[in-house]
Amino acid sequence: MSKELELAGIHTTLAYINKMMDLDGLQLHQNGETYPNDYFESLCYDFISRCDGDEWPE
């Protein structure tokens, strides 16, 4: 049961980040590069896809 709660918490957090990106212009940065807001359909969708075995993009 704790794994389900952990995954639900991650999903909820990603949904919040997506909302902030869409409404408030939040940007994600790593190593000086900005991740585009529309790189994936949504962070939640990408997370679920990875959990289901989809490969990470290069």
Phi and psi restraints in degrees (range 20) as a CNS / XPLOR table:
assign (resid 1 and name C) (resid 2 and name N)
       (resid 2 and name CA) (resid 2 and name C) 1.0 -66.3 20.0 2
assign (resid 2 and name N) (resid 2 and name CA)
       (resid 2 and name C) (resid 3 and name N) 1.0 -31.6 20.0 2
assign (resid 2 and name C) (resid 3 and name N)
       (resid 3 and name CA) (resid 3 and name C) 1.0 -64.3 20.0 2
assign (resid 3 and name N) (resid 3 and name CA)
       (resid 3 and name C) (resid 4 and name N) 1.0 -41.0 20.0 2
assign (resid 3 and name C) (resid 4 and name N)
       (resid 4 and name CA) (resid 4 and name C) 1.0 -62.6 20.0 2
assign (resid 4 and name N) (resid 4 and name CA)
       (resid 4 and name C) (resid 5 and name N) 1.0 -41.0 20.0 2
assign (resid 4 and name C) (resid 5 and name N)
       (resid 5 and name CA) (resid 5 and name C) 1.0 -67.1 20.0 2
assign (resid 5 and name N) (resid 5 and name CA)
       (resid 5 and name C) (resid 6 and name N) 1.0 -39.4 20.0 2
assign (resid 5 and name C) (resid 6 and name N)
       (resid 6 and name CA) (resid 6 and name C) 1.0 -61.5 20.0 2
assign (resid 6 and name N) (resid 6 and name CA)
       (resid 6 and name C) (resid 7 and name N) 1.0 -47.4 20.0 2
assign (resid 6 and name C) (resid 7 and name N)
       (resid 7 and name CA) (resid 7 and name C) 1.0 -64.2 20.0 2
assign (resid 7 and name N) (resid 7 and name CA)
       (resid 7 and name C) (resid 8 and name N) 1.0 -39.2 20.0 2
assign (resid 7 and name C) (resid 8 and name N)
       (resid 8 and name CA) (resid 8 and name C) 1.0 -64.1 20.0 2
assign (resid 8 and name N) (resid 8 and name CA)
       (resid 8 and name C) (resid 9 and name N) 1.0 -39.7 20.0 2
assign (resid 8 and name C) (resid 9 and name N)
       (resid 9 and name CA) (resid 9 and name C) 1.0 -65.4 20.0 2
assign (resid 9 and name N) (resid 9 and name CA)
       (resid 9 and name C) (resid 10 and name N) 1.0 -41.7 20.0 2
assign (resid 9 and name C) (resid 10 and name N)
       (resid 10 and name CA) (resid 10 and name C) 1.0 -63.5 20.0 2
assign (resid 10 and name N) (resid 10 and name CA)
       (resid 10 and name C) (resid 11 and name N) 1.0 -44.7 20.0 2
assign (resid 10 and name C) (resid 11 and name N)
       (resid 11 and name CA) (resid 11 and name C) 1.0 -60.5 20.0 2
assign (resid 11 and name N) (resid 11 and name CA)
       (resid 11 and name C) (resid 12 and name N) 1.0 -44.6 20.0 2
assign (resid 11 and name C) (resid 12 and name N)
       (resid 12 and name CA) (resid 12 and name C) 1.0 -62.7 20.0 2
assign (resid 12 and name N) (resid 12 and name CA)
       (resid 12 and name C) (resid 13 and name N) 1.0 -41.2 20.0 2
assign (resid 12 and name C) (resid 13 and name N)
       (resid 13 and name CA) (resid 13 and name C) 1.0 -63.5 20.0 2
assign (resid 13 and name N) (resid 13 and name CA)
       (resid 13 and name C) (resid 14 and name N) 1.0 -44.3 20.0 2
assign (resid 13 and name C) (resid 14 and name N)
       (resid 14 and name CA) (resid 14 and name C) 1.0 -64.6 20.0 2
assign (resid 14 and name N) (resid 14 and name CA)
       (resid 14 and name C) (resid 15 and name N) 1.0 -36.8 20.0 2
assign (resid 14 and name C) (resid 15 and name N)
       (resid 15 and name CA) (resid 15 and name C) 1.0 -63.0 20.0 2
assign (resid 15 and name N) (resid 15 and name CA)
       (resid 15 and name C) (resid 16 and name N) 1.0 -41.1 20.0 2
assign (resid 15 and name C) (resid 16 and name N)
       (resid 16 and name CA) (resid 16 and name C) 1.0 -64.4 20.0 2
assign (resid 16 and name N) (resid 16 and name CA)
       (resid 16 and name C) (resid 17 and name N) 1.0 -44.5 20.0 2
assign (resid 16 and name C) (resid 17 and name N)
       (resid 17 and name CA) (resid 17 and name C) 1.0 -60.8 20.0 2
assign (resid 17 and name N) (resid 17 and name CA)
       (resid 17 and name C) (resid 18 and name N) 1.0 -43.3 20.0 2
assign (resid 17 and name C) (resid 18 and name N)
       (resid 18 and name CA) (resid 18 and name C) 1.0 -59.5 20.0 2
assign (resid 18 and name N) (resid 18 and name CA)
       (resid 18 and name C) (resid 19 and name N) 1.0 -42.4 20.0 2
assign (resid 18 and name C) (resid 19 and name N)
       (resid 19 and name CA) (resid 19 and name C) 1.0 -61.8 20.0 2
assign (resid 19 and name N) (resid 19 and name CA)
       (resid 19 and name C) (resid 20 and name N) 1.0 -43.6 20.0 2
assign (resid 19 and name C) (resid 20 and name N)
       (resid 20 and name CA) (resid 20 and name C) 1.0 -65.4 20.0 2
assign (resid 20 and name N) (resid 20 and name CA)
       (resid 20 and name C) (resid 21 and name N) 1.0 -36.0 20.0 2
assign (resid 20 and name C) (resid 21 and name N)
       (resid 21 and name CA) (resid 21 and name C) 1.0 -65.4 20.0 2
assign (resid 21 and name N) (resid 21 and name CA)
       (resid 21 and name C) (resid 22 and name N) 1.0 -42.7 20.0 2
assign (resid 21 and name C) (resid 22 and name N)
       (resid 22 and name CA) (resid 22 and name C) 1.0 -73.0 20.0 2
assign (resid 22 and name N) (resid 22 and name CA)
       (resid 22 and name C) (resid 23 and name N) 1.0 -41.2 20.0 2
assign (resid 22 and name C) (resid 23 and name N)
       (resid 23 and name CA) (resid 23 and name C) 1.0 -93.8 20.0 2
assign (resid 23 and name N) (resid 23 and name CA)
       (resid 23 and name C) (resid 24 and name N) 1.0 -34.8 20.0 2
assign (resid 23 and name C) (resid 24 and name N)
       (resid 24 and name CA) (resid 24 and name C) 1.0 -117.6 20.0 2
assign (resid 24 and name N) (resid 24 and name CA)
       (resid 24 and name C) (resid 25 and name N) 1.0 6.6 20.0 2
assign (resid 24 and name C) (resid 25 and name N)
       (resid 25 and name CA) (resid 25 and name C) 1.0 73.1 20.0 2
assign (resid 25 and name N) (resid 25 and name CA)
       (resid 25 and name C) (resid 26 and name N) 1.0 20.5 20.0 2
assign (resid 25 and name C) (resid 26 and name N)
       (resid 26 and name CA) (resid 26 and name C) 1.0 -57.4 20.0 2
assign (resid 26 and name N) (resid 26 and name CA)
       (resid 26 and name C) (resid 27 and name N) 1.0 138.8 20.0 2
assign (resid 26 and name C) (resid 27 and name N)
       (resid 27 and name CA) (resid 27 and name C) 1.0 -124.6 20.0 2
assign (resid 27 and name N) (resid 27 and name CA)
       (resid 27 and name C) (resid 28 and name N) 1.0 143.8 20.0 2
assign (resid 27 and name C) (resid 28 and name N)
       (resid 28 and name CA) (resid 28 and name C) 1.0 -101.9 20.0 2
assign (resid 28 and name N) (resid 28 and name CA)
       (resid 28 and name C) (resid 29 and name N) 1.0 133.9 20.0 2
assign (resid 28 and name C) (resid 29 and name N)
       (resid 29 and name CA) (resid 29 and name C) 1.0 -127.5 20.0 2
assign (resid 29 and name N) (resid 29 and name CA)
       (resid 29 and name C) (resid 30 and name N) 1.0 144.1 20.0 2
assign (resid 29 and name C) (resid 30 and name N)
       (resid 30 and name CA) (resid 30 and name C) 1.0 -147.7 20.0 2
assign (resid 30 and name N) (resid 30 and name CA)
       (resid 30 and name C) (resid 31 and name N) 1.0 129.3 20.0 2
assign (resid 30 and name C) (resid 31 and name N)
       (resid 31 and name CA) (resid 31 and name C) 1.0 51.5 20.0 2
assign (resid 31 and name N) (resid 31 and name CA)
       (resid 31 and name C) (resid 32 and name N) 1.0 40.6 20.0 2
assign (resid 31 and name C) (resid 32 and name N)
       (resid 32 and name CA) (resid 32 and name C) 1.0 79.4 20.0 2
assign (resid 32 and name N) (resid 32 and name CA)
       (resid 32 and name C) (resid 33 and name N) 1.0 1.6 20.0 2
assign (resid 32 and name C) (resid 33 and name N)
       (resid 33 and name CA) (resid 33 and name C) 1.0 -110.2 20.0 2
assign (resid 33 and name N) (resid 33 and name CA)
       (resid 33 and name C) (resid 34 and name N) 1.0 143.0 20.0 2
assign (resid 33 and name C) (resid 34 and name N)
       (resid 34 and name CA) (resid 34 and name C) 1.0 -95.8 20.0 2
assign (resid 34 and name N) (resid 34 and name CA)
       (resid 34 and name C) (resid 35 and name N) 1.0 132.6 20.0 2
assign (resid 34 and name C) (resid 35 and name N)
       (resid 35 and name CA) (resid 35 and name C) 1.0 -83.3 20.0 2
assign (resid 35 and name N) (resid 35 and name CA)
       (resid 35 and name C) (resid 36 and name N) 1.0 128.2 20.0 2
assign (resid 35 and name C) (resid 36 and name N)
       (resid 36 and name CA) (resid 36 and name C) 1.0 -66.2 20.0 2
assign (resid 36 and name N) (resid 36 and name CA)
       (resid 36 and name C) (resid 37 and name N) 1.0 146.3 20.0 2
assign (resid 36 and name C) (resid 37 and name N)
       (resid 37 and name CA) (resid 37 and name C) 1.0 -64.8 20.0 2
assign (resid 37 and name N) (resid 37 and name CA)
       (resid 37 and name C) (resid 38 and name N) 1.0 -27.5 20.0 2
assign (resid 37 and name C) (resid 38 and name N)
       (resid 38 and name CA) (resid 38 and name C) 1.0 -106.6 20.0 2
assign (resid 38 and name N) (resid 38 and name CA)
       (resid 38 and name C) (resid 39 and name N) 1.0 24.2 20.0 2
assign (resid 38 and name C) (resid 39 and name N)
       (resid 39 and name CA) (resid 39 and name C) 1.0 -61.4 20.0 2
assign (resid 39 and name N) (resid 39 and name CA)
       (resid 39 and name C) (resid 40 and name N) 1.0 -39.3 20.0 2
assign (resid 39 and name C) (resid 40 and name N)
       (resid 40 and name CA) (resid 40 and name C) 1.0 -120.0 20.0 2
assign (resid 40 and name N) (resid 40 and name CA)
       (resid 40 and name C) (resid 41 and name N) 1.0 164.5 20.0 2
assign (resid 40 and name C) (resid 41 and name N)
       (resid 41 and name CA) (resid 41 and name C) 1.0 -54.3 20.0 2
assign (resid 41 and name N) (resid 41 and name CA)
       (resid 41 and name C) (resid 42 and name N) 1.0 -46.1 20.0 2
assign (resid 41 and name C) (resid 42 and name N)
       (resid 42 and name CA) (resid 42 and name C) 1.0 -162.7 20.0 2
assign (resid 42 and name N) (resid 42 and name CA)
       (resid 42 and name C) (resid 43 and name N) 1.0 159.4 20.0 2
assign (resid 42 and name C) (resid 43 and name N)
       (resid 43 and name CA) (resid 43 and name C) 1.0 -63.0 20.0 2
assign (resid 43 and name N) (resid 43 and name CA)
       (resid 43 and name C) (resid 44 and name N) 1.0 -35.1 20.0 2
assign (resid 43 and name C) (resid 44 and name N)
       (resid 44 and name CA) (resid 44 and name C) 1.0 -64.4 20.0 2
assign (resid 44 and name N) (resid 44 and name CA)
       (resid 44 and name C) (resid 45 and name N) 1.0 -47.2 20.0 2
assign (resid 44 and name C) (resid 45 and name N)
       (resid 45 and name CA) (resid 45 and name C) 1.0 -61.2 20.0 2
assign (resid 45 and name N) (resid 45 and name CA)
       (resid 45 and name C) (resid 46 and name N) 1.0 -43.3 20.0 2
assign (resid 45 and name C) (resid 46 and name N)
       (resid 46 and name CA) (resid 46 and name C) 1.0 -62.4 20.0 2
assign (resid 46 and name N) (resid 46 and name CA)
       (resid 46 and name C) (resid 47 and name N) 1.0 -43.1 20.0 2
assign (resid 46 and name C) (resid 47 and name N)
       (resid 47 and name CA) (resid 47 and name C) 1.0 -60.6 20.0 2
assign (resid 47 and name N) (resid 47 and name CA)
       (resid 47 and name C) (resid 48 and name N) 1.0 -47.8 20.0 2
assign (resid 47 and name C) (resid 48 and name N)
       (resid 48 and name CA) (resid 48 and name C) 1.0 -63.2 20.0 2
assign (resid 48 and name N) (resid 48 and name CA)
       (resid 48 and name C) (resid 49 and name N) 1.0 -40.2 20.0 2
assign (resid 48 and name C) (resid 49 and name N)
       (resid 49 and name CA) (resid 49 and name C) 1.0 -61.7 20.0 2
assign (resid 49 and name N) (resid 49 and name CA)
       (resid 49 and name C) (resid 50 and name N) 1.0 -42.1 20.0 2
assign (resid 49 and name C) (resid 50 and name N)
       (resid 50 and name CA) (resid 50 and name C) 1.0 -65.2 20.0 2
assign (resid 50 and name N) (resid 50 and name CA)
       (resid 50 and name C) (resid 51 and name N) 1.0 -39.9 20.0 2
assign (resid 50 and name C) (resid 51 and name N)
       (resid 51 and name CA) (resid 51 and name C) 1.0 -63.1 20.0 2
assign (resid 51 and name N) (resid 51 and name CA)
       (resid 51 and name C) (resid 52 and name N) 1.0 -31.3 20.0 2
assign (resid 51 and name C) (resid 52 and name N)
       (resid 52 and name CA) (resid 52 and name C) 1.0 -86.2 20.0 2
assign (resid 52 and name N) (resid 52 and name CA)
       (resid 52 and name C) (resid 53 and name N) 1.0 1.8 20.0 2
assign (resid 52 and name C) (resid 53 and name N)
       (resid 53 and name CA) (resid 53 and name C) 1.0 106.6 20.0 2
assign (resid 53 and name N) (resid 53 and name CA)
       (resid 53 and name C) (resid 54 and name N) 1.0 0.5 20.0 2
assign (resid 53 and name C) (resid 54 and name N)
       (resid 54 and name CA) (resid 54 and name C) 1.0 -62.2 20.0 2
assign (resid 54 and name N) (resid 54 and name CA)
       (resid 54 and name C) (resid 55 and name N) 1.0 148.4 20.0 2
assign (resid 54 and name C) (resid 55 and name N)
       (resid 55 and name CA) (resid 55 and name C) 1.0 -80.0 20.0 2
assign (resid 55 and name N) (resid 55 and name CA)
       (resid 55 and name C) (resid 56 and name N) 1.0 153.2 20.0 2
assign (resid 55 and name C) (resid 56 and name N)
       (resid 56 and name CA) (resid 56 and name C) 1.0 -76.0 20.0 2
assign (resid 56 and name N) (resid 56 and name CA)
       (resid 56 and name C) (resid 57 and name N) 1.0 141.5 20.0 2
assign (resid 56 and name C) (resid 57 and name N)
       (resid 57 and name CA) (resid 57 and name C) 1.0 -70.8 20.0 2
assign (resid 57 and name N) (resid 57 and name CA)
       (resid 57 and name C) (resid 58 and name N) 1.0 158.9 20.0 2
